[in-house]
Amino acid sequence: MASIDLDKVLDKAWADKSLPEILGAPVAALKGVSDRDGELLQEAFGVKTVSDLAELKYARWAQALAALDVAPK
């Protein structure tokens, strides 16, 4: 089962929300993502929500490529 420390990845206003609320939240709910970043993601890729970002094929491709990198760091 996957787990994540919500305090580390979400702005404080979103840390106590339910998972469906978080997934439907604007990407600016993620710590370090500004409202302007969210606007740019929407313009470039049609990403409006955290769920949209998670489903973005380019992000998935990048994650898959990074998973292939087994070289020691």
C-alpha positions in Angstrom: 0.0 0.0 0.0 1.3 3.4 -0.9 1.7 6.2 1.6 2.8 9.8 1.5 3.3 12.6 4.1 0.7 15.1 3.0 2.4 17.9 5.0 5.4 17.5 2.8 3.6 17.7 -0.6 0.6 19.9 0.0 0.1 23.5 1.0 -1.2 23.7 4.6 -4.7 24.6 3.4 -5.1 21.2 1.7 -3.3 18.9 4.2 -6.5 18.1 6.1 -8.7 17.5 3.0 -10.0 14.1 1.8 -8.2 12.4 -1.1 -11.1 13.1 -3.6 -10.8 16.8 -2.6 -7.1 16.8 -3.1 -7.3 15.0 -6.5 -9.8 17.6 -7.6 -7.8 20.5 -6.3 -5.9 22.9 -8.5 -2.3 22.0 -9.0 -1.3 25.0 -6.9 -2.5 22.9 -3.9 0.9 21.1 -4.3 3.7 22.6 -2.2 6.0 24.6 -4.5 3.5 25.0 -7.3 2.3 28.6 -7.7 -1.0 29.8 -9.2 1.0 31.0 -12.2 2.6 27.5 -12.6 -0.9 26.1 -12.6 -2.0 28.6 -15.3 1.0 27.6 -17.4 0.3 23.9 -17.0 -3.3 24.5 -18.1 -2.2 26.5 -21.1 0.5 24.0 -22.1 -1.1 20.6 -21.3 -4.7 21.3 -20.2 -3.9 20.3 -16.7 -6.3 21.9 -14.2 -6.2 19.5 -11.2 -3.8 17.3 -9.2 -5.5 14.3 -10.8 -4.9 15.8 -14.3 -1.2 16.2 -13.5 -1.0 12.7 -12.2 -2.5 11.4 -15.5 -0.4 13.6 -17.7 1.3 11.2 -20.2 4.5 13.1 -20.2 4.9 12.9 -16.5 4.2 9.1 -16.7 6.7 8.7 -19.4 9.4 10.6 -17.4 8.6 8.5 -14.3 9.0 5.3 -16.4 12.3 6.4 -17.8 13.6 7.4 -14.4 12.6 4.0 -13.0 14.8 2.4 -15.7 17.8 4.2 -14.3 19.3 1.6 -11.9 22.8 3.3 -11.8 24.0 4.0 -8.3 23.7 7.6 -7.3 
